Amino acid sequence: MKIQNENKKVSIVLPVYNGELNVKSAINSILEQTYKNFELIIVNDCSTDGTESILYEYAKQDSRIKIINNSVNLKLPRTLNIGFGQASGDYYTWTSDDNLYRCNAIEKMVETLESNIKFDMVYANYTNIDGEGKILNEIHLEGPEQLPFGNVIGACFLYTKEIAEKVGEYDVNLFLAEDYDYWIRILRAGRILHIDDNLYFYRRHAGSLTETKKKWINMQTYKALEKNFLFICFFIKTKRERYAFYEQLVFRVGKSSMIETKAMLYKIDKGYARYDSNRRIREKIRNMTFCVKLYNLKSKYLK
């Protein structure tokens, strides 16, 4: 169903820290949206480069842009909370200073929520690009039922003001996993819909948080999963899925705490203890079988 008007206002929060290299492109991709009824709340997280002057240049040209300057660097979750604290829209979203929307992204997501009123959030597929904007690959995301096993939401999403009020603020203690925790909390309080459209460009480069903080991201993701543990266990429908969720916990916690985490999970779920023991036995058998085949192959050709 094509939207006939733009009565619903969209609040877009753009947190930025030292983003002078790409922030112009990010802002332009928002201003070029086919959906025009939006406000752009840019929260400058105490940048030390030329970001601030760039932001005010844009604010002078478009009344829909509001600039907020943090007096100290507060990191992403607090910065998001500050931005959304000033939001006046019916729908909320946020984007990053080095990423880009396709021109119809907001229109498509608003249209989808307006046409599917039982849902509280939508998210779309995206394209990975490099630092120069060259296309790397397209990402087709899985459905929201896969959230217990990984952050399938991606970076292009839209959710209602009402669900935001139910869920509350982003968790300031979960920097680098604040979004994953938030999506799980939305799943707990409402309904999420994946739309099979590619509406976003996600920039991957050496300086991005995704590339530079992998170990920390894993630990923060573990904390997000631990925080939502009871809901996730209730949400998961099958024993196999529950064990897959446990495996993600073990992976995220890292080698240093792997034994303790497994011991805790064994106490919670004795079935997982049997499953994990049998899995390790099967792995040993496969390894032994491979070694025997390799030995026979060597013997054949070394005669």
C-alpha positions as CSV (number, residue, x, y, z in Angstrom):
1,M,0.0,0.0,0.0
2,K,1.5,3.3,-1.1
3,I,1.4,6.0,1.6
4,Q,-0.9,8.8,0.4
5,N,0.3,11.4,2.9
6,E,3.1,11.9,5.4
7,N,1.1,12.6,8.6
8,K,3.5,10.4,10.7
9,K,6.7,12.1,11.7
10,V,10.0,10.2,11.9
11,S,12.7,11.1,14.4
12,I,16.1,10.2,13.1
13,V,18.9,10.4,15.6
14,L,22.5,10.7,14.2
15,P,25.2,10.2,16.9
16,V,28.6,11.4,15.6
17,Y,32.1,11.4,17.0
18,N,35.0,12.7,14.9
19,G,33.0,12.0,11.7
20,E,34.2,14.7,9.4
21,L,35.3,12.2,6.8
22,N,31.9,10.7,6.1
23,V,29.2,12.6,8.0
24,K,28.3,14.8,5.0
25,S,27.4,11.7,3.0
26,A,25.4,10.4,5.9
27,I,23.4,13.6,6.3
28,N,22.9,13.9,2.5
29,S,21.4,10.4,2.4
30,I,18.9,11.5,5.0
31,L,18.0,14.8,3.4
32,E,17.5,13.0,0.0
33,Q,14.9,10.7,1.4
34,T,11.6,10.5,-0.6
35,Y,9.8,10.7,2.8
36,K,10.1,14.3,3.9
37,N,8.3,14.5,7.3
38,F,11.2,13.8,9.6
39,E,13.4,15.6,12.1
40,L,17.1,14.9,12.2
41,I,18.6,15.1,15.7
42,I,22.4,15.1,15.4
43,V,24.2,14.5,18.7
44,N,27.8,15.5,18.5
45,D,29.6,13.4,21.1
46,C,32.4,15.9,21.9
47,S,34.2,15.6,18.5
48,T,37.7,17.1,18.3
49,D,37.9,17.4,14.5
50,G,35.9,19.5,12.1
51,T,32.6,17.7,12.6
52,E,30.9,20.5,14.6
53,S,31.3,23.2,11.9
54,I,30.0,20.7,9.2
55,L,26.9,20.1,11.3
56,Y,26.0,23.7,11.7
57,E,26.4,24.3,8.0
58,Y,23.7,21.8,7.4
59,A,21.5,23.1,10.2
60,K,21.5,26.6,8.7
61,Q,20.2,25.1,5.4
62,D,17.4,22.9,6.8
63,S,15.1,23.6,9.7
64,R,14.5,19.9,10.3
65,I,18.0,19.5,11.6
66,K,18.7,20.0,15.3
67,I,22.2,19.9,16.8
68,I,23.0,18.8,20.3
69,N,26.6,19.0,21.6
70,N,27.7,16.8,24.5
71,S,30.1,18.6,26.8
72,V,32.1,15.4,27.3
73,N,32.3,12.2,25.3
74,L,29.5,10.0,26.6
75,K,29.7,7.0,24.2
76,L,26.9,5.7,22.0
77,P,24.1,4.5,24.4
78,R,24.0,7.7,26.5
79,T,24.2,9.8,23.3
80,L,21.3,7.9,21.8
81,N,19.3,8.5,25.0
82,I,20.0,12.2,24.8
83,G,18.9,12.3,21.2
84,F,15.7,10.4,21.7
85,G,15.0,12.4,24.8
86,Q,14.4,15.3,22.3
87,A,12.5,13.3,19.7
88,S,8.9,14.4,18.8
89,G,8.1,11.9,16.1
90,D,5.7,9.0,15.8
91,Y,8.5,6.7,14.6
92,Y,12.1,6.4,15.8
93,T,15.3,5.3,14.2
94,W,19.0,6.1,14.3
95,T,21.9,5.8,12.0
96,S,25.7,6.1,12.0
97,D,27.9,8.9,10.7
98,D,29.7,6.6,8.2
99,N,26.6,4.8,6.8
100,L,24.1,5.7,4.2
101,Y,20.3,5.2,3.5
102,R,19.0,4.4,0.1
103,C,16.7,7.2,-0.9
104,N,13.4,5.3,-0.3
105,A,14.4,3.7,3.0
106,I,12.3,5.7,5.4
107,E,9.3,5.7,3.1
108,K,9.4,2.0,2.7
109,M,9.7,1.3,6.5
110,V,6.9,3.8,7.4
111,E,4.7,2.3,4.7
112,T,5.3,-1.2,6.1
113,L,4.5,-0.2,9.7
114,E,1.4,1.7,8.5
115,S,0.3,-1.4,6.6
116,N,1.0,-3.8,9.4
117,I,-0.3,-2.1,12.5
118,K,0.2,-5.2,14.7
119,F,4.0,-4.8,14.4
120,D,6.1,-2.4,16.5
121,M,9.3,-2.5,14.6
122,V,10.6,-3.2,11.1
123,Y,14.1,-3.8,9.7
124,A,15.6,-4.3,6.3
125,N,18.5,-5.9,4.5
126,Y,21.6,-3.9,3.6
127,T,24.8,-3.7,1.5
128,N,28.3,-3.7,2.8
129,I,30.6,-1.1,1.3
130,D,34.3,-0.3,1.9
131,G,35.9,2.9,3.1
132,E,35.7,4.3,-0.5
133,G,32.1,3.4,-1.0
134,K,32.8,0.3,-3.2
135,I,30.2,-2.4,-2.9
136,L,31.5,-5.5,-1.1
137,N,28.4,-7.7,-0.8
138,E,24.7,-7.7,0.0
139,I,23.4,-9.0,3.3
140,H,20.1,-10.8,3.6
141,L,19.0,-10.9,7.2
142,E,17.2,-13.6,9.0
143,G,13.8,-13.3,10.8
144,P,13.4,-11.9,14.3
145,E,12.9,-15.4,15.7
146,Q,16.7,-15.8,15.2
147,L,17.6,-12.9,17.7
148,P,18.6,-15.3,20.5
149,F,21.4,-16.6,18.3
150,G,22.7,-13.3,17.0
151,N,21.9,-9.7,16.2
152,V,19.9,-10.2,13.0
153,I,18.4,-6.7,13.0
154,G,21.3,-5.0,11.3
155,A,21.5,-1.2,10.9
156,C,18.4,-0.2,9.0
157,F,15.3,-0.2,11.2
158,L,12.3,1.8,12.3
159,Y,10.2,1.4,15.5
160,T,7.2,3.1,17.0
161,K,7.3,5.8,19.7
162,E,4.9,3.6,21.7
163,I,7.2,0.6,21.9
164,A,10.1,2.9,22.8
165,E,8.2,4.2,25.7
166,K,7.5,0.6,26.9
167,V,11.1,-0.5,26.5
168,G,12.7,2.6,27.9
169,E,16.3,3.8,27.3
170,Y,19.3,2.1,25.8
171,D,21.4,0.4,28.5
172,V,24.4,2.6,29.2
173,N,26.3,-0.4,30.7
174,L,26.1,-2.3,27.4
175,F,28.2,-0.1,25.1
176,L,28.9,-2.0,21.9
177,A,25.9,-4.3,22.5
178,E,23.3,-1.6,23.4
179,D,21.4,-2.2,20.2
180,Y,21.2,-6.0,20.5
181,D,19.9,-5.7,24.0
182,Y,17.3,-3.1,22.9
183,W,16.0,-5.3,20.0
184,I,15.6,-8.3,22.4
185,R,13.7,-6.0,24.8
186,I,11.5,-4.9,21.9
187,L,10.9,-8.5,21.0
188,R,9.9,-9.1,24.6
189,A,7.4,-6.2,24.6
190,G,6.1,-6.3,21.1
191,R,6.4,-7.7,17.5
192,I,9.2,-7.2,15.0
193,L,8.9,-7.7,11.2
194,H,11.7,-8.2,8.7
195,I,11.1,-6.7,5.2
196,D,12.9,-8.3,2.3
197,D,14.2,-5.0,0.8
198,N,17.8,-3.7,0.7
199,L,17.6,-0.1,2.0
200,Y,21.0,0.7,3.5
201,F,24.7,0.9,2.9
202,Y,26.9,-0.2,5.8
203,R,30.5,1.0,5.7
204,R,33.2,-1.5,6.8
205,H,36.6,-0.1,7.3
206,A,39.6,-0.6,9.6
207,G,38.6,2.2,12.0
208,S,35.0,1.1,12.6
209,L,34.0,-0.1,16.1
210,T,32.9,-3.4,14.6
211,E,36.4,-4.1,13.4
212,T,38.5,-2.6,16.3
213,K,36.5,-3.9,19.3
214,K,35.6,-7.5,18.5
215,K,36.7,-9.0,21.8
216,W,34.9,-6.3,23.8
217,I,31.8,-6.6,21.6
218,N,31.7,-10.4,22.4
219,M,31.9,-9.7,26.1
220,Q,29.2,-7.0,26.0
221,T,27.0,-9.3,23.8
222,Y,27.4,-12.0,26.5
223,K,26.2,-9.5,29.1
224,A,23.2,-8.6,27.0
225,L,22.3,-12.3,26.6
226,E,22.8,-12.9,30.3
227,K,20.6,-10.0,31.1
228,N,17.8,-11.4,28.9
229,F,18.5,-15.0,29.7
230,L,15.1,-16.0,31.2
231,F,13.1,-14.3,28.4
232,I,15.2,-15.9,25.7
233,C,14.8,-19.4,27.3
234,F,11.1,-18.9,27.4
235,F,11.0,-17.5,23.8
236,I,12.9,-20.5,22.3
237,K,10.6,-23.3,21.3
238,T,12.8,-26.4,20.8
239,K,15.6,-28.2,22.7
240,R,17.9,-27.9,19.8
241,E,17.4,-24.1,19.6
242,R,18.0,-23.8,23.4
243,Y,21.3,-25.6,23.1
244,A,22.3,-23.4,20.1
245,F,21.6,-20.4,22.4
246,Y,23.8,-21.9,25.1
247,E,26.6,-22.4,22.5
248,Q,26.4,-18.7,21.6
249,L,26.8,-17.8,25.3
250,V,29.9,-20.0,25.5
251,F,31.4,-18.5,22.4
252,R,30.8,-14.9,23.5
253,V,32.3,-15.4,26.9
254,G,35.6,-16.4,25.5
255,K,38.2,-19.1,26.5
256,S,39.0,-17.6,29.9
257,S,35.5,-18.2,31.3
258,M,34.3,-21.0,29.0
259,I,34.6,-23.8,31.6
260,E,32.8,-21.8,34.3
261,T,30.0,-20.8,31.9
262,K,29.5,-24.4,30.8
263,A,29.4,-25.5,34.4
264,M,26.7,-23.0,35.1
265,L,24.7,-24.1,32.1
266,Y,25.1,-27.7,33.1
267,K,23.5,-26.9,36.5
268,I,20.6,-25.0,34.9
269,D,20.0,-27.6,32.2
270,K,21.2,-31.2,32.7
271,G,20.1,-32.1,29.2
272,Y,22.7,-29.6,27.9
273,A,25.4,-31.4,29.9
274,R,24.5,-34.7,28.2
275,Y,24.2,-33.0,24.8
276,D,27.6,-31.3,25.1
277,S,29.3,-34.5,26.3
278,N,27.8,-36.5,23.4
279,R,28.8,-33.7,21.0
280,R,32.4,-33.8,22.2
281,I,32.5,-37.6,21.8
282,R,31.2,-37.3,18.3
283,E,33.9,-34.8,17.5
284,K,36.6,-37.1,18.8
285,I,35.2,-39.9,16.7
286,R,35.2,-37.7,13.6
287,N,38.8,-36.6,14.3
288,M,39.9,-40.2,14.8
289,T,38.2,-41.2,11.6
290,F,39.9,-38.4,9.7
291,C,43.3,-39.4,11.2
292,V,42.8,-43.0,10.2
293,K,41.9,-42.0,6.6
294,L,44.9,-39.7,6.5
295,Y,47.2,-42.4,7.7
296,N,45.9,-44.9,5.2
297,L,46.3,-42.3,2.4
298,K,49.9,-41.7,3.4
299,S,50.6,-45.4,3.6
300,K,49.2,-45.9,0.2
301,Y,51.4,-43.3,-1.5
302,L,54.6,-43.8,0.6
303,K,55.0,-47.5,-0.1
